[in-house]
Amino acid sequence: MLAEMKPGQGFAWKPLVRDGSNNAAIEIWKKPGKPAVHPDQAEYAIVLEGAGTLVSGGTMPDREVRNPTLVEGSRIDGGTTRTLAPGDVILVPAGVPHWFGITGERLVLLGIKLAKGQ
């Protein structure tokens, strides 16, 4: 998957399991994306490789709806920052703003999104 990434490509996502709005995927981050909110999905992640930071909580004042499962913004105000390393397990509840920063070459996650209430 890493070998398939194009020069300058900051993110790759490969689904492993899909069941309606629930899914599990390998995520490779080489560049940070935008802060995000998944209104109706909780996000669990296990850090498989690399290093980074997670900013979560607070507010995302300038929201842009990309699709029903993704709202993006340019910043998070008042969030909590956590350092990420291999083996860390993350939970971001549905509706909570979050952002992944990359402090090394890449951050590789096993990401699992579950519909609210499951």
Buried (B, 14 or more C-beta within 10 A) or exposed (E): EEEEBEEEEEBBEEEEEEEEBBBBBBBBBBEBBBBBBBBBBBBBBBBBBBBBBBBBBBEBEEBEEEEEBBBBBEBBEEBEEEEBEEEBEBEBEBEBBBBBBBEEEBBBBBBBBBBEEE
